[in-house]
Amino acid sequence: MSLKGFHILFIVLAFLCTAGFWAWTVVEVDQAREARAVVAGNLSGSLAILLLVYGIWFVAKKSKTIKV
């Protein structure tokens, strides 16, 4: 696997983790409040959006040279 392919894989996994944590804080609001994770969940949701935008930008920019 090339370095670019690993980078894409890493971005996808980071997106899934941040989006999953954000989804947990949205679905389980009471548990998130108990764990005092509401603010972290909101930051995680913002980071997930940024990771998605960055991932799309990276793939579009490097699509000609990516060999997975």
C-alpha positions in Angstrom: 0.0 0.0 0.0 1.4 3.4 -0.9 1.8 6.3 1.5 -1.1 8.1 -0.3 -3.3 5.0 0.1 -2.5 4.7 3.8 -3.2 8.5 4.2 -6.7 8.0 2.7 -7.3 4.9 4.9 -6.2 6.9 8.0 -8.5 9.8 7.1 -11.4 7.5 6.6 -10.8 5.7 10.0 -10.4 9.1 11.7 -13.7 10.3 10.2 -15.5 7.2 11.3 -14.2 7.5 14.9 -15.0 11.2 15.2 -18.4 10.8 13.5 -19.2 7.8 15.7 -18.4 9.6 18.9 -20.5 12.6 17.8 -23.4 10.3 16.9 -23.2 8.6 20.4 -23.4 12.1 22.1 -26.4 12.9 19.9 -28.3 9.6 20.4 -27.4 9.0 24.0 -27.7 12.6 25.3 -28.3 11.5 29.0 -25.2 9.3 29.0 -23.1 12.0 27.3 -24.2 14.5 29.9 -23.3 12.1 32.7 -19.9 11.6 31.1 -19.6 15.4 30.5 -18.9 14.7 26.9 -21.4 17.0 25.2 -18.9 19.7 24.3 -16.4 17.1 23.2 -19.1 15.5 21.1 -19.9 18.8 19.4 -16.2 19.4 18.7 -15.9 15.9 17.4 -18.8 16.5 15.0 -17.1 19.6 13.7 -13.8 17.7 13.2 -15.7 15.0 11.4 -17.0 17.5 8.9 -13.5 19.0 8.4 -12.0 15.5 7.9 -14.7 14.7 5.3 -14.0 17.9 3.4 -10.2 17.3 3.7 -10.6 13.7 2.5 -12.6 14.7 -0.5 -10.2 17.5 -1.3 -7.2 15.2 -1.0 -8.7 12.5 -3.2 -9.7 15.1 -5.8 -6.2 16.6 -5.8 -4.3 13.4 -5.8 -6.7 11.2 -7.9 -4.3 11.3 -10.9 -1.4 9.9 -8.9 -3.0 7.6 -6.4 -2.2 3.9 -6.9 -4.0 1.9 -4.2 
